Amino acid sequence: MNTVTSHPSEERKAETREMIFQAARKVFSEKGYHKAQIADIVKAAGISTGSIYAHFKDKRDLFEHIIRQTTDGLRARLKELSETRSPGDVRERVQQWMPAYVAFFDYVEANPEQILLIIRGGFGVDEENDTITWEFFHAFASDIAEDFRKWEELGFIRGVNATLMGHIIIGMGLHVALSYLMDRQFTREEAINNLMAITYAMVSMYLTDKGRTELGDMNVPRLPEHTMKEAPAREP
């Protein structure tokens, strides 16, 4: 009689993989890549060492998958929010900065370990993984730069280095997010309103007459003051 060896179902494999991801994100964000050990992830996930190696070649392979998983969803959401009803509608696009910053902070608050992992855990791993982490910054900055190039082609702005502006905005947002998670010295509403004001001020420096006419006397969108609450203390 032939014995049929049963294999774990695809659903069970997916559940185990997600358990590994959740545990690894927490361990990497707390300890950084070099200090984190597979044994730490095994303990946090409550699984066997073999279960991890059944899904990933080694620690670096796991780290790479987490970085890509972390960034893909957020980037897709922000790109979706950047779509305007009319191509090149600079006024509508500026108004969409607010929901984009809100979506970003929603993600920060829902996934603090992932954000800390990207900012604190990535660089200094090795040349290959530094490249993986850098791809995150470069991809988001490139998406922002695309707007500036489009606006310059349409004559709304002039003289801006689109790539540099993209990196300035993404760097500013990530640094504020890190401070928000680590120090809690301001509320998310304060963070978003200030990021909106600074972004608009930077763009205003490069507006042409056509751009100023297009934007007119539009006020920078702000979150209502009455929604601001005392920033919660961060757990040690």
FIVO-910935 format. One record per atom (N, C-alpha, C, O): y, z negated, x negated. Coordinates in pm, whole numbers, plus 50000, padded with zeros to 5 digits. Layout:
<recs>
Y  Z  X
...
</recs>
This chain:
<recs>
49881  50000  49915
50000  50000  50000
50124  50000  49911
50139  49916  49822
50211  50093  49936
50332  50103  49856
50433  49997  49897
50456  49973  50016
50491  49936  49798
50594  49835  49825
50731  49900  49815
50766  49960  49714
50807  49887  49921
50941  49944  49922
51039  49837  49881
51050  49732  49946
51111  49862  49773
51209  49765  49725
51337  49778  49806
51397  49885  49814
51378  49668  49864
51501  49671  49944
51621  49650  49854
51618  49568  49762
51727  49725  49880
51850  49714  49804
51958  49651  49892
51954  49663  50014
52055  49584  49829
52163  49525  49909
52234  49635  49987
52252  49746  49938
52273  49603  50106
52342  49702  50189
52478  49733  50129
52533  49657  50050
52533  49848  50169
52665  49887  50122
52769  49785  50165
52866  49759  50093
52749  49729  50283
52844  49628  50332
52842  49505  50242
52946  49449  50210
52723  49463  50203
52710  49345  50116
52771  49375  49979
52836  49288  49920
52750  49495  49928
52809  49532  49799
52961  49527  49806
53027  49479  49714
53016  49577  49917
53161  49577  49934
53215  49434  49942
53321  49404  49886
53143  49346  50010
53185  49207  50022
53184  49138  49885
53277  49066  49850
53077  49163  49808
53068  49104  49674
53180  49155  49585
53241  49078  49510
53206  49284  49592
53312  49345  49510
53448  49284  49544
53529  49258  49455
53472  49261  49673
53600  49202  49714
53610  49056  49667
53718  49011  49629
53499  48983  49670
53497  48845  49618
53533  48844  49470
53608  48758  49424
53479  48941  49397
53509  48950  49254
53657  48981  49234
53723  48920  49150
53709  49076  49311
53850  49112  49299
53940  48991  49325
54032  48965  49247
53913  48919  49432
53997  48805  49468
53995  48699  49357
54099  48645  49320
53877  48669  49307
53865  48569  49202
53931  48615  49073
54002  48538  49008
53908  48741  49036
53963  48793  48911
54115  48801  48915
54180  48771  48815
54173  48842  49029
54319  48846  49040
54378  48709  49014
54478  48697  48943
54316  48607  49071
54366  48470  49053
54353  48425  48908
54447  48369  48851
54238  48450  48848
54214  48407  48711
54304  48481  48613
54364  48419  48524
54314  48613  48627
54398  48692  48537
54545  48653  48549
54616  48644  48449
54592  48628  48672
54733  48595  48691
54765  48457  48636
54877  48433  48590
54669  48366  48640
54692  48229  48590
54677  48220  48439
54753  48149  48373
54580  48291  48383
54547  48275  48241
54590  48392  48154
54596  48379  48031
54621  48506  48215
54645  48626  48137
54512  48688  48098
54407  48627  48112
54519  48811  48048
54395  48884  48021
54313  48820  47909
54193  48799  47925
54376  48788  47797
54301  48743  47679
54233  48608  47701
54121  48587  47655
54301  48516  47769
54243  48383  47789
54141  48380  47902
54055  48292  47906
54150  48474  47993
54055  48479  48104
53917  48522  48053
53905  48614  47972
53816  48454  48101
53679  48485  48062
53597  48523  48186
53628  48480  48297
53494  48603  48166
53406  48638  48276
53351  48511  48341
53333  48507  48463
53323  48409  48260
53271  48283  48315
53370  48219  48412
53328  48159  48511
53500  48232  48385
53602  48179  48476
53597  48251  48611
53609  48190  48717
53579  48383  48604
53576  48463  48726
53448  48434  48805
53451  48426  48928
53337  48418  48733
53209  48382  48798
53223  48251  48874
53179  48239  48988
53286  48153  48809
53303  48021  48872
53395  48031  48993
53366  47972  49098
53505  48104  48981
53601  48115  49091
53543  48190  49209
53574  48160  49324
53457  48289  49181
53399  48370  49288
53275  48305  49349
53236  48337  49461
53214  48215  49274
53092  48151  49323
52973  48246  49326
52889  48241  49415
52968  48334  49225
52859  48432  49218
52796  48426  49080
52839  48348  48994
52695  48507  49058
52629  48509  48928
52700  48605  48833
52772  48696  48877
52680  48585  48703
52736  48675  48604
52683  48817  48623
52756  48915  48606
52556  48826  48658
52495  48956  48678
52561  49036  48790
52566  49159  48785
52613  48964  48891
52678  49033  49002
52803  49106  48956
52834  49215  49004
52874  49046  48861
52995  49112  48809
52957  49237  48730
53017  49343  48748
52857  49224  48643
52818  49338  48560
52746  49446  48639
52729  49558  48591
52703  49413  48760
52646  49515  48847
52755  49606  48904
52727  49718  48949
52878  49558  48902
52990  49635  48958
53085  49688  48851
53148  49792  48871
53096  49618  48738
53193  49655  48635
53128  49646  48497
53044  49561  48472
53170  49738  48408
53110  49742  48274
53143  49618  48194
53057  49563  48125
53268  49573  48204
53312  49458  48125
53443  49407  48183
53488  49454  48288
53504  49312  48115
53627  49250  48163
53739  49353  48174
53817  49350  48269
53749  49441  48077
53855  49541  48077
53841  49637  48195
53940  49675  48257
53718  49677  48225
53693  49766  48338
53736  49700  48468
53795  49765  48555
53705  49572  48483
53745  49496  48601
53897  49488  48611
53955  49506  48718
53961  49460  48498
54107  49449  48495
54172  49581  48537
54268  49582  48615
54119  49691  48487
54174  49823  48520
54163  49850  48670
54257  49900  48731
54048  49819  48729
54030  49843  48872
54127  49758  48955
54179  49804  49056
54152  49635  48911
54243  49549  48985
54385  49603  48981
54454  49607  49083
54429  49646  48863
54565  49700  48851
54582  49821  48943
54683  49831  49014
54485  49910  48943
54496  50030  49026
54489  49995  49174
54565  50050  49254
54400  49905  49211
54390  49864  49351
54519  49796  49397
54564  49817  49510
54579  49716  49309
54700  49643  49343
54816  49736  49372
54894  49712  49465
54829  49841  49294
54948  49924  49301
54940  50038  49402
55043  50078  49457
54822  50090  49426
54809  50209  49510
54861  50187  49652
54934  50269  49706
54821  50075  49712
54861  50048  49851
55010  50028  49864
55073  50082  49956
55069  49951  49773
55212  49925  49779
55291  50052  49757
55389  50078  49827
55249  50133  49661
55322  50256  49633
55317  50350  49754
55418  50413  49788
55202  50360  49818
55188  50447  49936
55281  50400  50047
55343  50482  50115
55291  50269  50066
55378  50216  50171
55524  50246  50142
55598  50285  50232
55566  50228  50019
55706  50253  49983
55739  50401  49992
55850  50437  50031
55645  50487  49957
55669  50631  49969
55682  50670  50116
55762  50756  50152
55602  50607  50199
55611  50634  50343
55749  50596  50397
55806  50668  50479
55803  50484  50349
55934  50438  50394
56047  50525  50339
56159  50521  50391
56020  50603  50236
56124  50687  50177
56142  50819  50250
56238  50892  50223
56050  50850  50342
56058  50976  50415
56175  50973  50514
56192  50875  50586
56253  51080  50516
56364  51091  50611
56336  51203  50709
56258  51294  50681
56400  51195  50826
56378  51298  50929
56428  51433  50880
56369  51537  50911
56537  51431  50803
56593  51555  50748
56588  51546  50596
56643  51451  50540
56525  51641  50528
56517  51636  50382
56657  51625  50319
56748  51701  50353
56671  51530  50227
56799  51516  50158
56903  51438  50236
57020  51437  50198
56863  51372  50346
56957  51292  50424
56988  51163  50348
56916  51064  50360
57095  51165  50268
57125  51052  50181
57163  50928  50261
57130  50817  50220
57231  50945  50373
57271  50829  50453
57149  50756  50509
57140  50633  50501
57055  50832  50565
56934  50771  50619
56852  50707  50508
56794  50600  50526
56847  50773  50392
56768  50719  50281
56825  50587  50231
56749  50495  50201
56958  50578  50222
57020  50452  50179
56988  50341  50279
56963  50227  50240
56991  50374  50408
56958  50274  50510
56813  50228  50499
56780  50117  50538
56727  50315  50445
56586  50279  50430
56559  50189  50311
56448  50139  50296
56658  50167  50226
56637  50074  50116
56604  49935  50169
56523  49864  50110
56667  49896  50280
56642  49764  50335
56496  49745  50375
56433  49651  50326
56439  49831  50463
56296  49812  50495
56205  49824  50373
56097  49764  50370
56247  49903  50272
56165  49915  50151
56164  49783  50075
56058  49738  50029
56282  49720  50059
56287  49590  49991
56214  49483  50073
56147  49396  50016
56225  49490  50205
56153  49395  50290
56003  49413  50273
55930  49315  50260
55956  49539  50272
55813  49565  50253
55766  49515  50116
55656  49461  50104
55851  49534  50015
55816  49488  49881
55799  49336  49879
55703  49285  49823
55894  49263  49941
55883  49117  49941
55774  49067  50034
55716  48961  50010
55744  49142  50140
55626  49108  50221
55502  49112  50133
55416  49024  50140
55494  49216  50049
55379  49230  49960
55377  49119  49855
55272  49063  49825
55494  49087  49802
55504  48981  49700
55454  48849  49758
55376  48778  49693
55497  48816  49879
55459  48688  49939
55312  48686  49981
55246  48582  49974
55260  48801  50023
55120  48807  50066
55024  48817  49948
54907  48780  49959
55073  48868  49834
54987  48892  49718
55051  48841  49588
55070  48919  49495
55085  48713  49581
55152  48663  49461
55070  48678  49334
55124  48704  49227
54936  48663  49347
54854  48675  49227
54861  48815  49168
54865  48832  49046
54862  48917  49256
54867  49054  49206
54998  49083  49133
54998  49146  49027
55109  49035  49190
55238  49058  49127
55245  48986  48992
55290  49044  48893
55201  48862  48989
55201  48788  48862
55108  48853  48761
55135  48855  48641
54997  48908  48810
54903  48976  48722
54970  49096  48656
54957  49116  48535
55041  49175  48734
55107  49294  48681
55215  49257  48581
55225  49317  48474
55296  49158  48616
55411  49123  48532
55371  49042  48409
55421  49066  48299
55281  48945  48429
55248  48854  48319
55118  48888  48248
55103  48860  48129
55025  48948  48321
54891  48960  48265
54857  49089  48197
54754  49098  48130
54942  49189  48211
54903  49321  48168
54931  49356  48024
54840  49395  47952
55054  49342  47980
55090  49387  47845
55029  49297  47738
55013  49176  47757
54997  49359  47627
54938  49284  47516
54788  49276  47524
54726  49207  47443
54727  49345  47620
54581  49345  47631
54523  49429  47519
54453  49378  47432
54551  49556  47522
54521  49649  47415
54595  49777  47451
54655  49786  47557
54591  49873  47363
54671  49994  47385
54633  50065  47514
54720  50113  47587
54504  50071  47544
54460  50141  47664
54506  50071  47790
54557  50135  47882
54490  49939  47795
54530  49866  47915
54680  49851  47925
54733  49842  48036
54750  49848  47812
54896  49853  47818
54940  49981  47887
55036  49981  47964
54870  50090  47859
54900  50218  47923
54876  50211  48072
54955  50265  48150
54768  50147  48113
54737  50132  48255
54847  50055  48327
54892  50094  48434
54890  49944  48266
54997  49864  48327
55127  49942  48329
55201  49937  48427
55155  50014  48221
55278  50091  48216
55279  50200  48322
55385  50234  48375
55162  50255  48355
55155  50356  48459
55211  50304  48591
55272  50379  48667
55190  50175  48616
55245  50114  48738
55396  50124  48739
55456  50173  48834
55459  50076  48632
55606  50079  48624
55657  50222  48629
55754  50252  48699
55592  50310  48556
55638  50448  48548
55626  50520  48683
55715  50595  48721
55516  50495  48755
55496  50562  48884
55603  50522  48984
55660  50607  49052
55630  50392  48994
55731  50345  49089
55870  50393  49049
55949  50433  49135
55900  50389  48920
56030  50436  48873
56046  50585  48899
56155  50631  48932
55939  50661  48883
55943  50806  48906
55971  50837  49053
56044  50931  49084
55913  50758  49143
55938  50778  49286
56086  50758  49318
56144  50834  49396
56147  50656  49258
56289  50629  49280
56373  50740  49217
56469  50787  49276
56335  50781  49096
56411  50886  49026
56411  51016  49105
56508  51092  49099
56304  51041  49178
56294  51165  49257
56409  51174  49357
56464  51282  49379
56446  51060  49419
56559  51059  49512
56688  51099  49442
56765  51180  49493
56711  51041  49325
56836  51067  49254
56846  51214  49210
56953  51274  49216
56735  51271  49168
56736  51413  49131
56766  51501  49252
56841  51598  49243
56707  51465  49365
56729  51542  49486
56876  51533  49528
56936  51634  49566
56934  51413  49521
57074  51396  49562
57168  51471  49467
57271  51524  49510
57132  51474  49338
57218  51545  49245
57211  51697  49272
57312  51766  49265
57091  51747  49303
57077  51889  49336
57157  51925  49460
57209  52036  49471
57167  51831  49554
57241  51855  49679
57390  51829  49664
57467  51852  49758
57431  51780  49548
57573  51760  49523
57629  51628  49570
57751  51613  49578
57541  51530  49604
57589  51400  49652
57628  51307  49537
57716  51223  49552
57562  51322  49422
57592  51240  49305
57600  51330  49183
57555  51444  49186
57658  51277  49076
57670  51356  48953
57670  51261  48833
57728  51153  48837
57603  51305  48726
57610  51233  48600
57512  51118  48583
57521  51045  48484
57418  51101  48675
57324  50990  48666
57199  51034  48590
57153  51147  48605
57146  50945  48509
57016  50966  48446
56912  50912  48544
56891  50792  48554
56848  51004  48617
56760  50964  48726
56644  50876  48678
56609  50778  48743
56585  50912  48565
56473  50833  48512
56517  50693  48476
56449  50596  48509
56630  50682  48409
56681  50550  48372
56712  50467  48495
56679  50349  48500
56775  50528  48596
56809  50454  48717
56683  50405  48787
56681  50294  48840
56578  50487  48787
56453  50444  48848
56396  50321  48780
56349  50228  48847
56400  50320  48647
56348  50204  48573
56437  50081  48591
56387  49969  48596
56566  50100  48601
56657  49987  48623
56626  49921  48757
56618  49798  48766
56610  50002  48860
56588  49946  48994
56452  49877  49004
56442  49767  49058
56346  49940  48951
56214  49876  48959
56208  49752  48871
56147  49652  48909
56273  49758  48754
56275  49641  48667
56350  49526  48730
56307  49411  48722
56463  49557  48792
56542  49455  48860
56461  49390  48973
56459  49268  48986
56395  49473  49053
56317  49420  49164
56201  49332  49118
56177  49226  49177
56130  49374  49014
56016  49296  48965
56060  49165  48902
55993  49063  48918
56173  49167  48831
56221  49044  48769
56263  48944  48876
56234  48825  48865
56331  48991  48980
56371  48903  49090
56247  48849  49161
56243  48732  49198
56145  48934  49179
56022  48889  49244
55954  48780  49161
55905  48682  49216
55952  48797  49028
55891  48696  48941
55967  48564  48951
55906  48458  48961
56100  48571  48948
56181  48449  48960
56159  48383  49094
56151  48260  49104
56148  48464  49199
56125  48410  49334
55992  48335  49340
55984  48227  49398
55888  48392  49281
55757  48329  49284
55750  48204  49196
55685  48106  49232
55818  48208  49081
55804  48100  48984
55901  47985  49009
55864  47868  48993
56026  48016  49048
56130  47912  49053
56173  47872  49194
56209  47757  49216
56169  47964  49288
56211  47936  49425
56354  47881  49431
56380  47785  49502
56444  47941  49356
56583  47899  49354
56667  47974  49457
56786  47947  49471
56608  48068  49528
56677  48144  49631
56575  48189  49734
56455  48191  49707
56624  48226  49851
56535  48273  49956
56509  48422  49939
56578  48490  49863
56409  48470  50010
56380  48614  50004
56495  48693  50064
56524  48804  50018
56563  48637  50166
56675  48707  50227
56790  48723  50127
56854  48828  50120
56815  48618  50052
56919  48627  49948
56880  48731  49844
56963  48810  49799
56755  48731  49806
56708  48827  49706
56726  48970  49757
56779  49056  49685
56683  48996  49878
56690  49131  49934
56836  49175  49951
56871  49287  49915
56920  49087  50005
57060  49124  50026
57130  49154  49894
57210  49248  49886
57102  49077  49792
57165  49101  49662
57111  49227  49596
57187  49302  49534
56981  49251  49607
56925  49374  49553
56984  49496  49624
57013  49598  49560
57002  49485  49754
57065  49594  49830
57206  49621  49780
57244  49735  49756
57285  49514  49765
57425  49529  49725
57437  49589  49585
57522  49674  49561
57352  49543  49493
57358  49592  49355
57313  49738  49348
57374  49819  49279
57206  49771  49420
57158  49909  49421
57265  50003  49476
57290  50109  49419
57328  49963  49585
57432  50046  49645
57552  50061  49550
57609  50169  49538
57588  49951  49484
57701  49955  49391
57673  50051  49275
57761  50126  49233
57549  50049  49225
57514  50139  49115
57520  50285  49159
57573  50370  49087
57468  50314  49278
57471  50451  49327
57615  50495  49352
57649  50610  49324
57699  50406  49403
57837  50440  49435
57914  50490  49313
58006  50571  49326
57875  50442  49195
57944  50483  49073
57930  50633  49047
58013  50692  48978
57825  50696  49103
57795  50836  49073
57823  50929  49191
57796  51049  49182
57875  50876  49302
57900  50959  49418
58007  51064  49391
58109  51035  49329
57983  51185  49437
58085  51290  49434
58168  51277  49563
58138  51194  49648
58269  51359  49576
58347  51360  49700
58256  51392  49818
58270  51334  49926
58163  51486  49796
58069  51521  49902
57982  51401  49940
57955  51378  50057
57938  51325  49838
57856  51208  49864
57932  51101  49938
57877  51038  50030
58058  51078  49900
58139  50977  49968
58166  51017  50113
58169  50933  50202
58185  51146  50134
58205  51195  50270
58079  51175  50354
58086  51136  50470
57963  51201  50293
57836  51188  50363
57810  51043  50403
57767  51016  50515
57835  50951  50312
57811  50810  50340
57922  50749  50424
57900  50653  50499
58043  50805  50412
58154  50755  50491
58182  50609  50465
58179  50563  50351
58209  50536  50571
58241  50394  50557
58120  50307  50588
58134  50193  50634
58001  50360  50562
57878  50288  50592
57873  50155  50517
57893  50150  50396
57847  50049  50590
57831  49918  50529
57689  49904  50474
57594  49960  50530
57675  49830  50365
57543  49807  50309
57465  49718  50406
57513  49610  50441
57347  49760  50450
57268  49678  50543
57237  49541  50481
57210  49529  50362
57241  49438  50566
57211  49303  50520
57120  49236  50621
57128  49263  50741
57034  49148  50572
56956  49066  50663
57048  48960  50722
57134  48908  50651
57031  48927  50850
57118  48827  50914
57114  48694  50841
57008  48646  50800
57233  48633  50827
57243  48506  50756
57161  48397  50824
57106  48310  50757
57154  48402  50957
57087  48292  51027
56937  48291  51005
56870  48194  51041
56880  48398  50947
56736  48399  50920
56704  48330  50788
56586  48308  50757
56807  48297  50710
56780  48235  50581
56734  48091  50600
56792  48014  50676
56628  48057  50528
56572  47923  50532
56563  47868  50393
56570  47943  50295
56547  47738  50383
56530  47676  50252
56407  47734  50185
56299  47739  50244
56423  47779  50062
56310  47837  49990
56201  47733  49971
56231  47622  49924
56076  47763  50004
55968  47665  49989
55940  47634  49843
55949  47722  49757
55907  47511  49816
55875  47472  49678
55743  47534  49637
55649  47540  49717
55735  47579  49516
55612  47639  49465
55516  47530  49423
55554  47435  49355
55391  47545  49464
55290  47447  49426
55264  47455  49277
55262  47564  49221
55243  47339  49212
55217  47342  49067
55087  47412  49036
55048  47424  48920
</recs>
